[in-house]
Amino acid sequence: MTTVRARVTVLASSTVLCLTALAGTATAAPAPDGAPSVAPAGSDAALEASLAGGVPAHVDSRTKSTKPVYDYAGAIRESVYVDTRMDTDDDGVDDKIAVDIVRPRETDAAGVRIPVIMDASPYYSCCGRGNENEKKTYDAGGVIQKMPLYYDNYFVPRGYAVVGVDIVGTNRSTGCGDVGGEDEVDSVVAVIDWLNGRNTAHSADGGVVRASWTTGAVGMIGKSYDGTLANAVAATGVRGLKTIVPISAISSWYDYSRSGGVPYSIDYMPWLGAYVGHDTPACDAVRADLGESDDDETGDYTRFWAERDYVKDARNIKASVFVTHGLGDYNVQTNHFAQWWDALAKNRVPRKIWLGLEDHVDPFEFRRDEWVDELHEWFDYWLQGLANGVMREPQASVEVAPDVWRDYSTWPAVSRTVPVPLAAGKLGAYGKGTVTVTDDPSLTEDTIVATPSEVIAGRQMFLSAPLPATIRLSGTPTVTLRVRSDSVTTPVTARLIEYGEAERYAGVRRTNTSTCEGSSTDYDDSCYYTVEKLTEPSDHGIVSRGWIDAAHSSSLAHPKPLTPGKWTTVTVPLRAQDEVIPKGRTLGLAVTLSDTEWTTPNDTGATVDIDLAHSKLNLPVTAGKVPAPTKIQPLDVDITTPTQRPNLHDPLG
């Protein structure tokens, strides 16, 4: 669909009323199998009477698009409390889930039922949403006034209701949250059930409230924890949820807290519960249970983590999924979207994916115009039933350089990996014998990558020759190592590095300029700061990292201690990546043991022999090869900005 958008750009200090106008053309297409319908509910006479020629006022039949015809300032704003059948704070009263709604007044008056865009979150009061940390605000009567983010400003005038859900134990909902567990998920399901007439809700004064204004079609969206909830709810298969848009979202809390038995931090789950939830003795007790159940001491995958593993339940998904994630995200790392995407593909879920260079950043910040347009099309298709052709577009869009995007018919580009053999100091050559690495917790990443052609105690580096042709790595690399340890277990860390001078992506920075996405009021404007992308010249870049506890290599649930002195095979899962590596670059694979910068490992002080003939790097590459050097050439690497341990679990992200 070709779209022309009128945008208002203002300095951050300005006070303006921002309006967005939309016009455009699109080629009409027949509705595909499984597409939703725009038809009114069966025998609803009021709805029939409200339709002019069978099409609601907000639908442009020519462009197959919704248009902003409803008054945002006059929209209905209401707050209701949805009933549940759980009492998580053990006070003898079932928990209530606070739900704030903004919807067009005109459709209500005409009896036109509309779909819902929902952002369920624990962050509406503690932390805020978006790059500007917006929080919900209420009028004197306790009714929603400002809904964070631009979703209501943009979509309500186009015939959508926007719903913000305070999950159980947060903001104005009662109860206590269980950090990704069944109670939090059920609190959102209860709201979808209410929107579909299967549950009850009340106003603040106790009056019964029915959602007679909606079709019951729900699309969930959100970044980080919010997107995680969308994944979790979709995995229940709840009826009425038609699509989800998870942004930088967790797919398994086990994999968020640790990597193959190696923890990133200790006691994170109870800490996060306290950060977002109610400060009460009852909730303190719930969080104490989280700390008792997380098995930080063992790193094992237990029933506690299985409850918070949504990948295993992907077979239940009935909604379509639009995934977006940053390839540089080390808060919610890239294994989350990759394993979720694989599960969606296995279960034939309709899907689409955007992958940017960024870290834990919403595409609204770094690709705003295109993102809003694509999201508009996506929701129009899946919630309004408009056959706009969005599902005939390329399935994947990948940022290959700052602000340079390429579309692909599928992701990942390859379904198999190419084995790259290891020899002493060499990548791409078949080796014999063994090399040895002894744990040195004092090694930093800067030290590990800065002297690739030198021998460093505690590290084994394998270097390729300069690449004879450009390669595209697309998917999840792994490192297979046949090892012999003098300890019953040890962490094993692997880093894949590319060496060569280049101007590399270095993050984003907020500007003092904003653009406006939709209509505004004096208490809820639609204007948000833009960001600019930063680059810096450097002579190396980290392609991917990975960690595993050797005893957990064959089973996360039932670890098998190593037998000192005996050989075993360990596979280190690196993080998913999609990167074009130009001709002339040199690849390096660095193997160390414990990593005190990126993880909180159990430093065993182990010494490990690596059997070169039975060890390899497994690369998902589309073409080309990784040649071995005939002789290791010195590489000079300049560390201009020392690496600092990232905040892997920033709740404000």
Solvent accessible surface area in square Angstrom, and as a share of the most:
residue,aa,sasa,rsa
1,M,67,0.30
2,T,93,0.54
3,T,34,0.20
4,V,109,0.63
5,R,35,0.13
6,A,58,0.45
7,R,55,0.20
8,V,55,0.32
9,T,88,0.51
10,V,20,0.12
11,L,110,0.55
12,A,41,0.32
13,S,105,0.67
14,S,53,0.34
15,T,137,0.79
16,V,63,0.36
17,L,114,0.57
18,C,0,0.00
19,L,105,0.52
20,T,14,0.08
21,A,61,0.47
22,L,30,0.15
23,A,69,0.53
24,G,19,0.19
25,T,78,0.45
26,A,24,0.19
27,T,113,0.66
28,A,63,0.49
29,A,12,0.09
30,P,116,0.73
31,A,68,0.53
32,P,57,0.36
33,D,152,0.79
34,G,74,0.71
35,A,25,0.19
36,P,33,0.21
37,S,88,0.57
38,V,48,0.28
39,A,72,0.56
40,P,32,0.20
41,A,40,0.31
42,G,75,0.72
43,S,116,0.75
44,D,33,0.17
45,A,78,0.60
46,A,62,0.48
47,L,7,0.04
48,E,93,0.42
49,A,91,0.70
50,S,33,0.21
51,L,24,0.12
52,A,84,0.65
53,G,83,0.80
54,G,45,0.44
55,V,50,0.29
56,P,9,0.06
57,A,67,0.52
58,H,2,0.01
59,V,13,0.08
60,D,32,0.17
61,S,60,0.39
62,R,154,0.56
63,T,6,0.04
64,K,48,0.20
65,S,7,0.04
66,T,0,0.00
67,K,70,0.30
68,P,43,0.27
69,V,69,0.40
70,Y,20,0.08
71,D,75,0.39
72,Y,4,0.01
73,A,61,0.48
74,G,26,0.25
75,A,6,0.05
76,I,25,0.13
77,R,35,0.13
78,E,34,0.15
79,S,15,0.10
80,V,3,0.02
81,Y,46,0.18
82,V,0,0.00
83,D,19,0.10
84,T,14,0.08
85,R,214,0.78
86,M,29,0.13
87,D,48,0.25
88,T,24,0.14
89,D,27,0.14
90,D,128,0.66
91,D,87,0.45
92,G,72,0.69
93,V,91,0.52
94,D,65,0.34
95,D,2,0.01
96,K,66,0.28
97,I,0,0.00
98,A,1,0.01
99,V,0,0.00
100,D,0,0.00
101,I,0,0.00
102,V,1,0.00
103,R,19,0.07
104,P,0,0.00
105,R,128,0.47
106,E,66,0.30
107,T,4,0.02
108,D,62,0.32
109,A,91,0.70
110,A,44,0.34
111,G,26,0.25
112,V,12,0.07
113,R,84,0.30
114,I,3,0.01
115,P,4,0.02
116,V,0,0.00
117,I,1,0.00
118,M,0,0.00
119,D,7,0.03
120,A,0,0.00
121,S,0,0.00
122,P,1,0.01
123,Y,6,0.02
124,Y,6,0.02
125,S,50,0.32
126,C,44,0.27
127,C,6,0.04
128,G,1,0.01
129,R,7,0.02
130,G,28,0.27
131,N,64,0.33
132,E,53,0.24
133,N,67,0.34
134,E,24,0.11
135,K,91,0.39
136,K,14,0.06
137,T,59,0.34
138,Y,56,0.21
139,D,62,0.32
140,A,118,0.92
141,G,65,0.62
142,G,24,0.24
143,V,49,0.28
144,I,2,0.01
145,Q,55,0.24
146,K,32,0.13
147,M,5,0.02
148,P,6,0.04
149,L,27,0.13
150,Y,4,0.01
151,Y,7,0.03
152,D,0,0.00
153,N,0,0.00
154,Y,0,0.00
155,F,0,0.00
156,V,0,0.00
157,P,2,0.01
158,R,1,0.01
159,G,0,0.00
160,Y,0,0.00
161,A,0,0.00
162,V,5,0.03
163,V,0,0.00
164,G,1,0.01
165,V,0,0.00
166,D,0,0.00
167,I,0,0.00
168,V,0,0.00
169,G,0,0.00
170,T,3,0.02
171,N,35,0.18
172,R,66,0.24
173,S,2,0.01
174,T,62,0.36
175,G,3,0.03
176,C,1,0.00
177,G,11,0.11
178,D,14,0.07
179,V,1,0.00
180,G,1,0.01
181,G,1,0.01
182,E,105,0.47
183,D,44,0.23
184,E,3,0.01
185,V,11,0.06
186,D,68,0.35
187,S,0,0.00
188,V,0,0.00
189,V,26,0.15
190,A,11,0.08
191,V,0,0.00
192,I,0,0.00
193,D,31,0.16
194,W,5,0.02
195,L,5,0.02
196,N,46,0.24
197,G,69,0.66
198,R,79,0.29
199,N,25,0.13
200,T,75,0.43
201,A,0,0.00
202,H,52,0.23
203,S,33,0.21
204,A,90,0.69
205,D,129,0.67
206,G,47,0.45
207,G,34,0.33
208,V,91,0.52
209,V,30,0.17
210,R,184,0.67
211,A,14,0.11
212,S,80,0.52
213,W,17,0.06
214,T,8,0.04
215,T,78,0.45
216,G,3,0.03
217,A,11,0.09
218,V,0,0.00
219,G,0,0.00
220,M,1,0.00
221,I,1,0.00
222,G,1,0.01
223,K,33,0.14
224,S,9,0.06
225,Y,5,0.02
226,D,1,0.00
227,G,0,0.00
228,T,1,0.01
229,L,2,0.01
230,A,0,0.00
231,N,2,0.01
232,A,3,0.02
233,V,0,0.00
234,A,1,0.01
235,A,6,0.05
236,T,65,0.38
237,G,10,0.09
238,V,18,0.10
239,R,156,0.57
240,G,12,0.11
241,L,7,0.04
242,K,88,0.37
243,T,0,0.00
244,I,0,0.00
245,V,0,0.00
246,P,3,0.02
247,I,1,0.00
248,S,0,0.00
249,A,6,0.05
250,I,5,0.03
251,S,0,0.00
252,S,3,0.02
253,W,2,0.01
254,Y,2,0.01
255,D,27,0.14
256,Y,12,0.04
257,S,4,0.03
258,R,2,0.01
259,S,4,0.03
260,G,9,0.09
261,G,8,0.07
262,V,4,0.03
263,P,14,0.09
264,Y,3,0.01
265,S,33,0.21
266,I,88,0.45
267,D,72,0.37
268,Y,19,0.07
269,M,3,0.01
270,P,24,0.15
271,W,113,0.40
272,L,3,0.01
273,G,5,0.05
274,A,55,0.43
275,Y,86,0.33
276,V,10,0.06
277,G,20,0.19
278,H,47,0.21
279,D,133,0.69
280,T,52,0.30
281,P,119,0.75
282,A,37,0.28
283,C,2,0.01
284,D,71,0.37
285,A,58,0.45
286,V,33,0.19
287,R,16,0.06
288,A,60,0.46
289,D,89,0.46
290,L,8,0.04
291,G,22,0.21
292,E,147,0.66
293,S,43,0.28
294,D,2,0.01
295,D,42,0.22
296,D,17,0.09
297,E,154,0.69
298,T,68,0.40
299,G,1,0.01
300,D,25,0.13
301,Y,49,0.19
302,T,41,0.24
303,R,216,0.79
304,F,26,0.11
305,W,1,0.00
306,A,23,0.18
307,E,63,0.28
308,R,8,0.03
309,D,16,0.08
310,Y,9,0.04
311,V,35,0.20
312,K,92,0.39
313,D,33,0.17
314,A,2,0.02
315,R,166,0.60
316,N,53,0.27
317,I,17,0.09
318,K,146,0.62
319,A,2,0.01
320,S,2,0.01
321,V,0,0.00
322,F,0,0.00
323,V,4,0.02
324,T,4,0.02
325,H,6,0.03
326,G,1,0.01
327,L,9,0.04
328,G,30,0.29
329,D,1,0.00
330,Y,35,0.13
331,N,13,0.06
332,V,0,0.00
333,Q,5,0.02
334,T,3,0.02
335,N,24,0.12
336,H,1,0.01
337,F,4,0.02
338,A,5,0.04
339,Q,49,0.22
340,W,4,0.01
341,W,2,0.01
342,D,80,0.42
343,A,11,0.09
344,L,0,0.00
345,A,39,0.31
346,K,175,0.74
347,N,54,0.28
348,R,208,0.76
349,V,5,0.03
350,P,58,0.36
351,R,50,0.18
352,K,12,0.05
353,I,0,0.00
354,W,13,0.04
355,L,0,0.00
356,G,1,0.01
357,L,38,0.19
358,E,0,0.00
359,D,66,0.34
360,H,22,0.10
361,V,21,0.12
362,D,19,0.10
363,P,2,0.01
364,F,8,0.03
365,E,20,0.09
366,F,20,0.09
367,R,39,0.14
368,R,18,0.06
369,D,65,0.34
370,E,86,0.39
371,W,1,0.00
372,V,0,0.00
373,D,33,0.17
374,E,19,0.08
375,L,0,0.00
376,H,2,0.01
377,E,10,0.04
378,W,0,0.00
379,F,0,0.00
380,D,0,0.00
381,Y,8,0.03
382,W,29,0.10
383,L,9,0.04
384,Q,8,0.04
385,G,11,0.11
386,L,10,0.05
387,A,10,0.08
388,N,10,0.05
389,G,11,0.11
390,V,1,0.01
391,M,64,0.29
392,R,160,0.58
393,E,54,0.24
394,P,63,0.40
395,Q,39,0.17
396,A,1,0.01
397,S,6,0.04
398,V,1,0.00
399,E,0,0.00
400,V,35,0.20
401,A,39,0.30
402,P,40,0.25
403,D,92,0.47
404,V,73,0.42
405,W,44,0.15
406,R,119,0.44
407,D,87,0.45
408,Y,44,0.17
409,S,97,0.62
410,T,65,0.38
411,W,10,0.04
412,P,35,0.22
413,A,34,0.27
414,V,28,0.16
415,S,122,0.79
416,R,157,0.57
417,T,57,0.33
418,V,46,0.26
419,P,81,0.51
420,V,7,0.04
421,P,19,0.12
422,L,0,0.00
423,A,12,0.09
424,A,66,0.51
425,G,22,0.21
426,K,51,0.22
427,L,0,0.00
428,G,19,0.18
429,A,24,0.19
430,Y,190,0.72
431,G,10,0.10
432,K,184,0.78
433,G,47,0.45
434,T,68,0.39
435,V,19,0.11
436,T,63,0.37
437,V,3,0.02
438,T,63,0.36
439,D,14,0.07
440,D,48,0.25
441,P,49,0.31
442,S,90,0.58
443,L,23,0.11
444,T,53,0.31
445,E,5,0.02
446,D,26,0.14
447,T,57,0.33
448,I,5,0.03
449,V,3,0.01
450,A,19,0.15
451,T,41,0.24
452,P,4,0.02
453,S,34,0.22
454,E,106,0.48
455,V,152,0.87
456,I,32,0.16
457,A,88,0.68
458,G,7,0.06
459,R,10,0.04
460,Q,36,0.16
461,M,15,0.07
462,F,0,0.00
463,L,6,0.03
464,S,5,0.03
465,A,17,0.13
466,P,84,0.53
467,L,3,0.01
468,P,69,0.43
469,A,47,0.36
470,T,69,0.40
471,I,5,0.02
472,R,30,0.11
473,L,0,0.00
474,S,0,0.00
475,G,4,0.03
476,T,54,0.32
477,P,0,0.00
478,T,33,0.19
479,V,0,0.00
480,T,23,0.13
481,L,1,0.00
482,R,75,0.27
483,V,3,0.02
484,R,80,0.29
485,S,5,0.03
486,D,88,0.46
487,S,23,0.15
488,V,83,0.48
489,T,23,0.13
490,T,1,0.01
491,P,6,0.04
492,V,3,0.02
493,T,1,0.00
494,A,0,0.00
495,R,2,0.01
496,L,0,0.00
497,I,0,0.00
498,E,7,0.03
499,Y,6,0.02
500,G,22,0.22
501,E,135,0.61
502,A,25,0.20
503,E,105,0.47
504,R,34,0.12
505,Y,53,0.20
506,A,46,0.35
507,G,16,0.16
508,V,44,0.25
509,R,131,0.48
510,R,116,0.42
511,T,37,0.22
512,N,100,0.51
513,T,37,0.21
514,S,8,0.05
515,T,18,0.11
516,C,0,0.00
517,E,0,0.00
518,G,3,0.03
519,S,26,0.17
520,S,8,0.05
521,T,15,0.09
522,D,143,0.74
523,Y,78,0.30
524,D,1,0.00
525,D,59,0.30
526,S,0,0.00
527,C,20,0.12
528,Y,12,0.04
529,Y,50,0.19
530,T,32,0.18
531,V,24,0.14
532,E,73,0.33
533,K,36,0.15
534,L,52,0.26
535,T,57,0.33
536,E,72,0.32
537,P,94,0.59
538,S,22,0.14
539,D,16,0.08
540,H,32,0.14
541,G,14,0.13
542,I,47,0.24
543,V,3,0.02
544,S,1,0.01
545,R,22,0.08
546,G,0,0.00
547,W,2,0.01
548,I,10,0.05
549,D,15,0.08
550,A,4,0.03
551,A,9,0.07
552,H,8,0.04
553,S,32,0.21
554,S,96,0.62
555,S,35,0.23
556,L,61,0.30
557,A,38,0.30
558,H,146,0.65
559,P,48,0.30
560,K,146,0.62
561,P,91,0.57
562,L,17,0.09
563,T,76,0.44
564,P,71,0.44
565,G,50,0.48
566,K,131,0.55
567,W,73,0.26
568,T,47,0.28
569,T,75,0.44
570,V,1,0.00
571,T,52,0.30
572,V,0,0.00
573,P,45,0.28
574,L,1,0.01
575,R,8,0.03
576,A,1,0.00
577,Q,19,0.09
578,D,4,0.02
579,E,43,0.19
580,V,41,0.23
581,I,0,0.00
582,P,48,0.30
583,K,139,0.59
584,G,43,0.42
585,R,36,0.13
586,T,13,0.08
587,L,0,0.00
588,G,0,0.00
589,L,0,0.00
590,A,2,0.01
591,V,1,0.00
592,T,5,0.03
593,L,3,0.01
594,S,9,0.06
595,D,6,0.03
596,T,60,0.35
597,E,26,0.12
598,W,13,0.04
599,T,2,0.01
600,T,53,0.31
601,P,22,0.14
602,N,102,0.52
603,D,68,0.35
604,T,47,0.27
605,G,49,0.47
606,A,1,0.01
607,T,43,0.25
608,V,3,0.02
609,D,29,0.15
610,I,1,0.01
611,D,15,0.08
612,L,4,0.02
613,A,61,0.47
614,H,117,0.52
615,S,5,0.03
616,K,77,0.33
617,L,0,0.00
618,N,14,0.07
619,L,0,0.00
620,P,4,0.02
621,V,7,0.04
622,T,58,0.34
623,A,65,0.50
624,G,48,0.46
625,K,137,0.58
626,V,17,0.10
627,P,29,0.18
628,A,31,0.24
629,P,15,0.10
630,T,137,0.80
631,K,140,0.59
632,I,53,0.27
633,Q,114,0.51
634,P,108,0.68
635,L,54,0.27
636,D,137,0.71
637,V,26,0.15
638,D,90,0.46
639,I,50,0.25
640,T,91,0.53
641,T,91,0.53
642,P,93,0.59
643,T,45,0.26
644,Q,152,0.67
645,R,107,0.39
646,P,35,0.22
647,N,104,0.54
648,L,7,0.04
649,H,13,0.06
650,D,47,0.24
651,P,11,0.07
652,L,78,0.39
653,G,15,0.15
